Amino acid sequence: MGLSVIPGWDLRVLGFWQLLHHGVPVEVSARQQRLIAALALLRPQPRHVLAALLWPNSPEHQSAGNLRASVFRISHELPHLLCATDPLRLADAVRVDLREVRDVITEITLTGARPVPPETIDLLQEATLLPGWYEDWVLEQQDHLLNQRVDALEALARSYLAAGSVSRALGAARAATMVDPLRESAHHLLVRCHLAEDNYASAVQVYRNFRAHLGRELGVEPSPHFAELLRLEPALVTDQRTRNDPL
């Protein structure tokens, strides 16, 4: 069955919000940006759900009216961007960078983390969702995507490590620690990669840096089995932390 495709729209929500038409940026008001972003992040949604999500402090009739006005304006000013149905959705031909990242994550999950091009690691590391947006529905999606990105990078690191491709494993594990600096499993993998290269000094330094950062941010210690991986003496760790983190 053939599909009616009207190309031209390109929506970016990773790193910043931007809508382009045939490569040219388009000015979009803040209210319409929020609706378009919601459909990109949450995919098709019933109209009453979107109205309550985007105008949570308004009466039901007012939020429904706000949504109708936004849909009308987008349909006339940005033709073929929306499918003005119920549920409301973006047109299939709209290219959304978030979809590409989600597809990459799904592929890594389903294929058992087979080798990927180096640019895939960069994509997963840099795919920050709508920084500077602080509404609850955005924050929830930011956190969800961050965890998915780290999970995918860790899966790649474990796969590469098991295959003996330590340099690739290092790249994936290092990217995971940069995406979530407080994620112990990512640092644990990075230490294992250094140990696989017989690079004990670097492994110990990763542990010490993570321990210091965890202490500053959360006031907790890494799990005991992390130190056991390096067979560190508690006194050595404590002394080193005292030297590195003066009061």
FENJOPE-V476041 format. One line per field, one symbol per residue. ss: DSSP state (2 for helix, 1 for strand, 0 for the rest). psi: psi as a letter, one per 40 degrees, with the letter a starting at -180 (. if undefined). A space follows every 10 residues. Layout:
BEGIN
ss = ???
psi = ???
END
This chain:
BEGIN
ss = 0000000011 1101000111 1001100002 2222222222 2200102222 2222000002 2222222222 2222222000 0110000111 0000112222 2222222222 0000000222 2222220010 0000022222 2222222222 2222222222 2200022222 2222222220 0002222222 2222220002 2222222222 2222222200 0002222222 0002222222 2222000
psi = hiihhgidhh hhehdihhhi hfehihhhid dddddddddd deahiidddd ddddgdeiid dddddddddd dddddddgie dihfahiiii idehhhdddd dddddddddd effiiiiddd dddddeghhf ieheiddddd dddddddddd dddddddddd ddeegddddd dddddddddg eehddddddd ddddddefgd dddddddddd dddddddefi iiidedddde fhhddddddd ddddgi.
END
